[in-house]
Amino acid sequence: MSKNHEFYWRRLHSLLGVIPVGLFLLVHFSINFTATQGVEAYNNAAGMMELIPHWLLLIVEWVVIYIPLLFHGLYGVYIAFTATNNLQRFGTFRNWMFVLQRFSGVFLVVFIAWHIFQTRIQKALGDEVNFDMMAEIVANPLMLAFYIVGILAATFHLSNGIWSFLVSWGITQSPKSQKVATYVTMAFFVVFSVAFVAAILAFV
């Protein structure tokens, strides 16, 4: 792959990670957060998807979610295994963020695939995605821990990915603006991690 092509592929990878994948992630987690308000609130929020015609829902899912997610995930794995880490030489905060971004991305490929199998695939096979389904999944302590790690990996990956997006698209160019973006995105990570871990614990 030429450096020119790689530059544009990485820009596209960064863009899709925020829009639409990142936005979908926040919407998905927000629906899950309604579980903190009780069974009925969650079932009503999850059931709103049933109001969309099935053919239209499939188109939206593939165009807005699955295709961008597949590209972002698979190209992200390629980046993770071809990128050069400089931890031993530099050991800076940003190098650690770089490494954690790659590790969290690889983990998320596995986590998201498993989550889709447990929910979306099971729905296609006739099961109903509701509060009881999620409660049954996280009733297993190991699965609950897996989901908590998945949530933390997702919120970190998105938060740090927004920082990288701002830099790669030339929005934060100065060291000061990048430092401010670091504080903002890390605050984003903490707030949403607490909220969405509380959401998964609501199913227990």
Secondary structure, DSSP 4 states (H G I P E B T S, - for coil): --HHHHHHHHHHHHHHHHTTHHHHHHHHHHHHHGGGG-HHHHHHHHHGGGGS-HHHHHHHIIIIIIHHHHHHHHHHHHHHHHPPP-TTTT--HHHHHHHHHHHHHHHHHHHHHHHHIIIIIHHHTT---SHHHHHHHHTSHHHHHHHHHHHHHHHHHHHHHHHHHHHHTTSS-SHHHHHHHHHHHHHHHHHHHHHHHHHHHTT-
